[in-house]
Amino acid sequence: MLTENELLAQTDSDYMNAEQQAFFKKLLEEKTRRVQQRLVENQEACRIERQPDDTDFATTEEQRSMALSMIDRDRVELKRINNALEIIESGDYGFCLETGDPIGIKRLLLVPESLYSVETMRIREAKDAHQAKVS
């Protein structure tokens, strides 16, 4: 298995070879485990418990609300990770879904579930921002 330094030292012609795909698959699987563990912890925090007074109840409700927000965020993140794992299996991982251009090793190390290049993401975000203003 490649190390991160070995991965970064490879040439552009090695981009998304079998070793690199195996590296990112392992990275995504580890990230999946971390997010799933966080989900379990936050779901546990949402358990309903009786509170002796209104202050404790308010604090618990605030914590529960934060946990629910984190659960929603983690579910979205898990979906993105699972999509990336599916794309690894199809052999298209590491290439922008929209343009087909390489996403880049450095970006994938930071956000291994990335499915779009930085340029494409900027365009998509600008379109989304414009749509939000128009709506």
N, C-alpha and C positions, 0 to 999 in steps of 0.2 A: 504494500500500500504506500502510495506517495505521501510525503510530508508536505506541509504548506510551502516550505522553502523550495523543495524539489519541484513542486507544481509551478511556482512562480519563475523558476529558472528554465522551464521548458520553452521551446521556440514556438512561434506562431503556427508553424506547420504541424505541431503536435496538438493543436487546439482540439479539444473534446475527443481525444483518443480514448481507448478503453480504460486506461489507468485513470485519466482525469474524470471520466464519467463515474467510475467506481469510487473515487475520492468524494465527489459531490453526492453520490447516492448515500454513502455512509454519513456524510455531514447532514444531509436532510433527514435521514433516519434518526440520528441523534437529536436533532432539533425537534422532530416529532415526539420523541419520548419526553423531552423537557416540557414542551407545550402541553402534552397530555397530563403530565404530573401537575402542572400548574392548574389545569382545568379541574382535576380532582380536588386539589386543595381549595380552590375557589368555590367549587360546588359544596364542599364541606362547610365553608364559611357561610353559606346561604341557609343552612339548616335553621329551622324555626325553633327558638328557645323562649321560654317565658322569662320576662324581665321584671325584677322587683319594683322598679319605678320608671317614671316617664323619661328621665334623663338617660338611664341605661337603655331603654327601649329606643330612644332617638339615636343614640350612638350605634346600637346594633343595626338599626335600619340604614344608617349611613354606610356602615361597613358592608352590609348586604348589597346595597346599591352599587358600591364600588366593585364588589366581587362579581355581580351580574354584568357590569360593564366589561370587566376583564374577561369573563367567560365568553361574551359575544366577540370580543376582539380575538381571543384565542381560537374560537371556532372558525373565524374568517382566516386566520393565519394557518390553521391546520388544513383548510381547504386549499389554500395556495401551495402549501408544502406537498400535499397529495397530488395536486396538478403537476407540480414539478417532477415528482417521482414517476408519474405516468409518462411524462415527456421523456424522461431518461430511458424508460423501457422502450419507447418508440424510436429512440436514437436521435431525436431532434433537440435534446437538451443543450443549452448554451447558446442557442441562436434565437434571435428576436422572432416572436410569433408573427409579427406584422411585416417586418422587412427581410427577415432571413439573415440579417447581419449578426456577426458574433456579439454576444452581450459583453464578454470580457471576463477574464479570470478574477481580476480585482473586485469587480462588482459582484460576481457570484460568490466570492469569499465573504463579502459583507452581507449580501442578501441572496443566499443560495436558491431561494424560491423565485427569483426574478425570471420573468418570462419575456421581458421587453428590454431593449437597449435603453440607455440613458436618454438618448435623443427622442426615441419614440415615447418614453414615459413623459418627457417634458411636453411634447405635443399633445398627448392624451390628457395630461393635467390642465394644460391651457384650454383645451376644448371643454373639459368638464367645468372649469372656472367660468368660461364664457356662457355655457349652458345654464349654469346656476344664476348668472346675472340676468339672462334673458327670461328665465322662468319666474 
